[in-house]
Amino acid sequence: MLQTNFKNANILIVDDQEANVRLLQRFLGPAGYVNLKSVTDSRTVLDVYLEFQPDLILLDLHMPHLDGLAVMTLLKPHIPTDAYLPILVLTADVLAETKQKALSTGAKDFLVKPFDGTEVLLRIHNLLETRFLYIDLRHYSETLETKVSERTRQLEEAQGEMLERLALASESRDDDTGRHTQRVGELSAALARAAGVPEERCALIRRAATLHDIGKIGIADGILLKPGKLTPEEFEHMKTHTRIGAGILGGSHFPLLQMAEEIALYHHEKWDGTGYYGVAGEAIPLVARVVTIADVFDVLTHTRPYKDAWPVEEALAEIDRQKGRMFDPRLAELFLRDEWRSDLLSLAAAIDKAVHVRPEELAYRR
């Protein structure tokens, strides 16, 4: 803040002697300080402080009712911990013990009576300069923090968009709609929410789940797009997409990619341990168990090179048959709730409307 702006500072004078108050006003007025308020009864200081919000307090130490130390103790809970409010003590007491008590209670400086006008103005100027520099620094820090937060948000958005495009690229080879990854992400987040997963983590699941099949980038077209049943050798090759995906996503320090790595590696594991790598039950990460159900349901209800789409009721019946075998039984029960039919259609509509599909067709394509 510029020096000329110091003159606009709010200065509160607390002294029981009217003569001392008038003397300070005679120093401050001609120097250009215009926002002055005085208190001669220390019992009223708190109310005046809260209303006036001073930038500086000139405080007498020895007063009836409440002395200067008691006033500082009274004001302390009302002064923000991150604020620098200078208190300039006015006293004729020059004992070291008095100064120590005042400084430990909240005083920043001392003026010894009788006052010297030049010294009064210099002390006040220095304390106000420190206060306004402190305010400017705090404002700068807040502005910088806001800019950093905004930049972080932009980087996170850019990261999320790049990951979404990467997920779409991986699915474009065997998904005609190009929306499988998004549907799986939305379904996974909704199922996780129903299972009591905190909302912040559900938001991560929604984005991480879109990368579950990123490893398909490393699978040959002749196998990935084969219309018939895979040979045992081809199936073994297809299984490697989970490890390829985990390899692509692995080693990151970002929670989103760490979760995506877990999902990519484990989303073909089965509750009974007969999945790709024999991991069973709760040893399979919860996020992967959630995505397994969402992924299977979406694959069943949409056309793929090797299959036609199933009606929703048949797909839900298959989820029911496989609970406790392929799927976590508790998550499967949540997924099979009656209200999920409308949820499934709404989620699909929110995603697929971008490609102009009629709502009544959303989850029933063949």
C-alpha positions as CSV (number, residue, x, y, z in Angstrom):
1,M,0.0,0.0,0.0
2,L,1.3,3.5,-0.8
3,Q,2.3,5.8,2.0
4,T,-0.6,8.3,1.1
5,N,-3.0,5.5,1.8
6,F,-1.8,5.3,5.4
7,K,-3.8,8.4,6.1
8,N,-7.0,6.5,5.5
9,A,-6.1,4.0,8.2
10,N,-8.6,3.6,11.1
11,I,-6.8,4.5,14.3
12,L,-8.4,3.8,17.7
13,I,-7.1,5.8,20.8
14,V,-7.8,4.2,24.2
15,D,-6.9,6.4,27.1
16,D,-8.9,7.5,30.1
17,Q,-7.3,10.9,30.1
18,E,-9.1,13.3,27.8
19,A,-6.0,15.5,27.7
20,N,-3.9,12.7,26.3
21,V,-6.5,11.9,23.7
22,R,-6.7,15.5,22.5
23,L,-2.9,15.7,22.4
24,L,-2.7,12.6,20.1
25,Q,-5.4,14.0,17.9
26,R,-3.4,17.3,17.6
27,F,-0.5,15.2,16.3
28,L,-2.5,13.0,14.0
29,G,-4.9,15.5,12.5
30,P,-2.4,17.9,10.9
31,A,-0.4,14.9,9.7
32,G,-3.4,13.9,7.5
33,Y,-4.9,11.0,9.6
34,V,-8.6,11.5,9.3
35,N,-10.2,8.2,10.6
36,L,-9.7,8.6,14.3
37,K,-11.9,7.3,17.1
38,S,-11.3,7.6,20.9
39,V,-12.4,5.7,23.9
40,T,-12.0,7.0,27.5
41,D,-13.9,4.2,29.2
42,S,-12.0,1.0,28.6
43,R,-15.2,-1.1,29.3
44,T,-16.6,0.0,25.9
45,V,-13.5,-0.9,23.9
46,L,-14.7,-4.2,22.6
47,D,-17.9,-2.8,21.1
48,V,-16.0,0.1,19.5
49,Y,-13.4,-2.3,18.2
50,L,-16.0,-4.6,16.5
51,E,-17.7,-1.6,14.9
52,F,-14.7,0.5,13.9
53,Q,-12.3,-2.3,12.9
54,P,-9.1,-0.3,13.5
55,D,-5.8,-0.7,11.7
56,L,-3.9,0.5,14.7
57,I,-4.7,0.8,18.4
58,L,-3.0,3.4,20.6
59,L,-3.5,1.9,24.1
60,D,-2.8,3.4,27.5
61,L,-1.6,0.8,30.1
62,H,-2.8,2.3,33.4
63,M,-6.6,2.9,33.3
64,P,-9.4,2.3,35.8
65,H,-11.9,-0.6,35.3
66,L,-9.8,-2.4,32.6
67,D,-6.1,-1.6,32.3
68,G,-4.2,-2.0,29.0
69,L,-3.3,-5.6,29.6
70,A,-6.9,-6.5,30.3
71,V,-8.0,-4.7,27.2
72,M,-5.5,-6.7,25.0
73,T,-6.7,-9.9,26.6
74,L,-10.3,-9.0,25.9
75,L,-9.6,-8.2,22.3
76,K,-7.4,-11.1,21.5
77,P,-10.2,-13.7,20.7
78,H,-11.7,-11.2,18.3
79,I,-8.5,-10.5,16.3
80,P,-8.1,-13.0,13.4
81,T,-5.1,-15.2,13.9
82,D,-3.9,-14.4,10.4
83,A,-4.2,-10.6,10.9
84,Y,-1.5,-8.3,12.0
85,L,-3.1,-5.6,14.2
86,P,-0.5,-3.4,15.7
87,I,-1.1,-2.2,19.3
88,L,1.1,0.8,20.3
89,V,1.2,1.0,24.1
90,L,1.2,4.4,25.8
91,T,2.8,4.5,29.2
92,A,5.0,6.4,31.6
93,D,6.0,3.0,33.1
94,V,9.4,2.2,31.8
95,L,10.0,-0.9,33.9
96,A,11.3,-3.9,32.0
97,E,8.7,-6.2,33.6
98,T,5.9,-3.9,32.3
99,K,7.3,-4.0,28.8
100,Q,7.6,-7.8,28.9
101,K,4.0,-8.2,30.1
102,A,2.7,-5.9,27.4
103,L,4.7,-7.6,24.6
104,S,3.6,-11.1,25.7
105,T,0.0,-9.9,25.8
106,G,-0.1,-8.5,22.3
107,A,1.7,-5.1,22.1
108,K,3.9,-4.4,19.1
109,D,5.6,-1.1,20.3
110,F,5.8,1.5,23.1
111,L,5.4,5.3,23.4
112,V,6.7,6.7,26.6
113,K,4.8,9.7,28.2
114,P,5.2,12.6,27.8
115,F,4.8,12.3,24.0
116,D,7.2,13.7,21.4
117,G,5.2,14.6,18.3
118,T,7.8,13.5,15.8
119,E,8.3,10.2,17.6
120,V,4.5,9.5,17.7
121,L,4.1,10.0,14.0
122,L,7.2,7.9,13.1
123,R,6.1,5.0,15.3
124,I,2.6,5.1,13.9
125,H,3.9,5.3,10.3
126,N,6.2,2.3,10.9
127,L,3.4,0.2,12.4
128,L,0.9,1.0,9.7
129,E,3.5,0.3,7.0
130,T,4.0,-3.1,8.5
131,R,0.3,-3.8,8.8
132,F,-0.4,-2.8,5.2
133,L,2.6,-4.7,3.9
134,Y,1.3,-7.7,5.7
135,I,-2.2,-7.2,4.2
136,D,-0.7,-6.9,0.7
137,L,1.3,-10.0,1.2
138,R,-1.7,-11.9,2.5
139,H,-3.7,-10.7,-0.5
140,Y,-0.9,-11.7,-2.9
141,S,-0.7,-15.1,-1.3
142,E,-4.5,-15.6,-1.6
143,T,-4.4,-14.5,-5.2
144,L,-1.5,-16.8,-5.9
145,E,-3.3,-19.6,-4.2
146,T,-6.4,-18.9,-6.4
147,K,-4.3,-18.9,-9.5
148,V,-2.5,-22.1,-8.5
149,S,-5.9,-23.8,-7.8
150,E,-7.3,-22.6,-11.1
151,R,-4.2,-23.9,-12.9
152,T,-4.4,-27.2,-11.1
153,R,-8.0,-27.5,-12.1
154,Q,-7.2,-26.8,-15.7
155,L,-4.4,-29.4,-15.7
156,E,-6.7,-31.9,-14.1
157,E,-9.3,-31.2,-16.7
158,A,-6.8,-31.5,-19.5
159,Q,-5.5,-34.8,-18.0
160,G,-9.0,-36.1,-17.7
161,E,-9.8,-35.2,-21.3
162,M,-6.7,-36.8,-22.6
163,L,-7.5,-40.0,-20.7
164,E,-11.0,-40.0,-22.0
165,R,-9.8,-39.6,-25.5
166,L,-7.3,-42.4,-25.0
167,A,-10.1,-44.6,-23.6
168,L,-12.2,-43.8,-26.6
169,A,-9.4,-44.6,-29.0
170,S,-8.9,-48.0,-27.3
171,E,-12.6,-48.8,-27.6
172,S,-13.1,-47.6,-31.2
173,R,-11.7,-50.8,-32.6
174,D,-14.5,-53.1,-31.2
175,D,-17.3,-50.7,-30.2
176,D,-19.4,-49.2,-32.9
177,T,-21.0,-46.6,-30.7
178,G,-17.8,-45.3,-29.2
179,R,-19.6,-44.9,-25.9
180,H,-18.9,-48.1,-24.1
181,T,-16.1,-46.6,-21.9
182,Q,-18.4,-43.7,-20.8
183,R,-21.3,-46.0,-20.0
184,V,-19.1,-48.2,-17.9
185,G,-17.7,-45.2,-16.1
186,E,-21.1,-43.8,-15.3
187,L,-22.5,-47.2,-14.3
188,S,-19.5,-48.0,-12.1
189,A,-19.8,-44.6,-10.3
190,A,-23.5,-45.2,-9.7
191,L,-23.0,-48.7,-8.4
192,A,-20.1,-47.6,-6.2
193,R,-22.3,-44.8,-4.8
194,A,-25.1,-47.3,-4.0
195,A,-22.5,-49.4,-2.2
196,G,-21.7,-46.5,0.1
197,V,-18.4,-45.4,-1.5
198,P,-17.6,-41.7,-0.7
199,E,-18.6,-39.3,-3.4
200,E,-15.1,-38.0,-4.1
201,R,-13.9,-41.6,-4.7
202,C,-17.0,-42.3,-6.9
203,A,-15.9,-39.4,-9.1
204,L,-12.5,-41.0,-9.5
205,I,-14.1,-44.4,-10.3
206,R,-16.2,-42.7,-13.0
207,R,-13.1,-41.5,-14.8
208,A,-10.8,-44.4,-14.0
209,A,-13.3,-47.0,-15.2
210,T,-13.2,-45.6,-18.7
211,L,-9.6,-46.9,-19.0
212,H,-10.4,-50.5,-18.0
213,D,-9.7,-51.9,-21.5
214,I,-6.9,-49.6,-22.5
215,G,-4.7,-52.7,-23.0
216,K,-6.7,-53.7,-26.0
217,I,-4.4,-51.3,-27.9
218,G,-1.9,-54.2,-27.8
219,I,-4.3,-56.9,-29.1
220,A,-4.1,-57.9,-32.8
221,D,-7.2,-57.0,-34.9
222,G,-7.5,-60.6,-36.0
223,I,-8.2,-61.7,-32.4
224,L,-10.0,-58.6,-31.1
225,L,-12.4,-58.4,-34.0
226,K,-12.8,-62.1,-34.6
227,P,-16.6,-62.8,-35.1
228,G,-16.4,-66.4,-33.8
229,K,-15.1,-68.1,-30.7
230,L,-11.5,-67.7,-29.9
231,T,-9.1,-70.6,-29.8
232,P,-7.4,-71.3,-26.5
233,E,-4.2,-69.7,-27.9
234,E,-6.1,-66.6,-29.0
235,F,-7.9,-66.4,-25.7
236,E,-4.5,-66.5,-23.9
237,H,-3.4,-63.6,-26.1
238,M,-6.7,-61.7,-25.4
239,K,-6.1,-62.1,-21.7
240,T,-2.9,-60.1,-21.9
241,H,-4.8,-56.9,-22.4
242,T,-5.2,-56.6,-18.7
243,R,-1.5,-56.7,-18.1
244,I,-0.8,-54.4,-21.0
245,G,-3.3,-51.9,-19.6
246,A,-1.8,-52.1,-16.1
247,G,1.6,-51.6,-17.7
248,I,0.5,-48.5,-19.6
249,L,-1.1,-47.0,-16.5
250,G,1.4,-48.2,-13.8
251,G,4.0,-46.3,-11.9
252,S,1.9,-43.1,-11.6
253,H,1.7,-40.9,-8.5
254,F,-1.8,-39.7,-9.4
255,P,-4.7,-41.4,-7.6
256,L,-6.7,-41.5,-10.8
257,L,-4.1,-43.5,-12.7
258,Q,-3.4,-45.7,-9.7
259,M,-7.0,-46.7,-9.5
260,A,-7.2,-47.1,-13.3
261,E,-4.2,-49.5,-13.1
262,E,-6.0,-51.6,-10.5
263,I,-9.2,-51.7,-12.6
264,A,-7.3,-52.6,-15.8
265,L,-5.5,-55.5,-14.1
266,Y,-8.3,-57.0,-12.1
267,H,-11.6,-56.3,-14.0
268,H,-11.6,-59.8,-15.4
269,E,-11.2,-61.5,-12.1
270,K,-14.2,-63.5,-10.7
271,W,-15.5,-63.7,-7.2
272,D,-15.0,-67.5,-7.1
273,G,-11.4,-67.2,-8.3
274,T,-11.8,-68.6,-11.8
275,G,-10.9,-65.4,-13.5
276,Y,-7.8,-64.6,-15.5
277,Y,-5.3,-64.8,-12.7
278,G,-7.2,-66.7,-10.0
279,V,-7.7,-63.7,-7.6
280,A,-10.9,-64.3,-5.6
281,G,-13.4,-62.6,-3.3
282,E,-12.4,-59.5,-1.5
283,A,-8.8,-59.9,-2.6
284,I,-10.0,-58.4,-5.8
285,P,-10.0,-54.6,-5.3
286,L,-13.5,-53.2,-4.8
287,V,-13.2,-50.8,-7.7
288,A,-12.4,-53.7,-10.0
289,R,-15.4,-55.7,-8.7
290,V,-17.6,-52.7,-9.4
291,V,-16.3,-52.2,-12.9
292,T,-16.7,-56.0,-13.7
293,I,-20.4,-55.8,-13.2
294,A,-20.8,-52.5,-15.2
295,D,-18.5,-53.8,-18.0
296,V,-20.3,-57.2,-18.4
297,F,-23.7,-55.6,-18.3
298,D,-22.8,-53.0,-21.0
299,V,-21.1,-55.6,-23.2
300,L,-24.1,-57.9,-23.0
301,T,-26.6,-55.2,-23.9
302,H,-24.7,-53.8,-26.9
303,T,-23.6,-55.3,-30.2
304,R,-20.0,-56.5,-30.5
305,P,-18.2,-58.1,-33.5
306,Y,-18.7,-61.5,-31.9
307,K,-22.2,-61.1,-30.5
308,D,-25.6,-59.5,-30.8
309,A,-27.0,-57.3,-28.1
310,W,-29.1,-58.9,-25.3
311,P,-32.3,-57.4,-24.0
312,V,-31.8,-55.7,-20.7
313,E,-33.9,-58.3,-18.8
314,E,-31.8,-61.2,-20.1
315,A,-28.6,-59.3,-19.1
316,L,-30.0,-58.7,-15.6
317,A,-30.9,-62.3,-15.3
318,E,-27.3,-63.3,-16.3
319,I,-26.0,-60.9,-13.6
320,D,-28.3,-62.7,-11.1
321,R,-27.1,-66.2,-12.2
322,Q,-23.5,-65.2,-11.9
323,K,-23.6,-63.5,-8.4
324,G,-21.3,-65.3,-6.1
325,R,-19.5,-66.9,-9.0
326,M,-18.4,-64.1,-11.4
327,F,-19.7,-61.2,-9.3
328,D,-19.4,-59.9,-5.8
329,P,-22.8,-61.0,-4.5
330,R,-23.5,-57.8,-2.5
331,L,-22.7,-55.6,-5.4
332,A,-24.8,-57.8,-7.8
333,E,-27.8,-57.5,-5.4
334,L,-27.4,-53.7,-5.5
335,F,-27.2,-53.8,-9.3
336,L,-30.4,-55.9,-9.5
337,R,-32.6,-53.6,-7.6
338,D,-35.9,-52.8,-9.3
339,E,-35.1,-49.1,-9.5
340,W,-31.9,-49.8,-11.5
341,R,-33.9,-50.3,-14.7
342,S,-34.8,-46.5,-14.9
343,D,-31.2,-45.7,-13.7
344,L,-29.7,-47.7,-16.5
345,L,-31.9,-46.1,-19.1
346,S,-31.2,-42.6,-17.8
347,L,-27.4,-43.1,-17.7
348,A,-27.4,-44.5,-21.2
349,A,-29.6,-41.6,-22.4
350,A,-27.2,-39.0,-20.9
351,I,-24.3,-40.5,-22.8
352,D,-25.8,-41.7,-26.1
353,K,-27.9,-38.7,-26.8
354,A,-24.8,-37.1,-28.2
355,V,-25.0,-39.5,-31.2
356,H,-28.7,-38.9,-31.7
357,V,-30.1,-42.3,-30.5
358,R,-33.7,-42.4,-29.5
359,P,-34.2,-43.0,-25.7
360,E,-36.4,-46.0,-26.2
361,E,-33.6,-47.7,-28.1
362,L,-30.8,-46.9,-25.7
363,A,-30.2,-50.2,-23.8
364,Y,-31.8,-52.5,-26.2
365,R,-29.7,-52.3,-29.4
366,R,-29.3,-55.5,-31.4
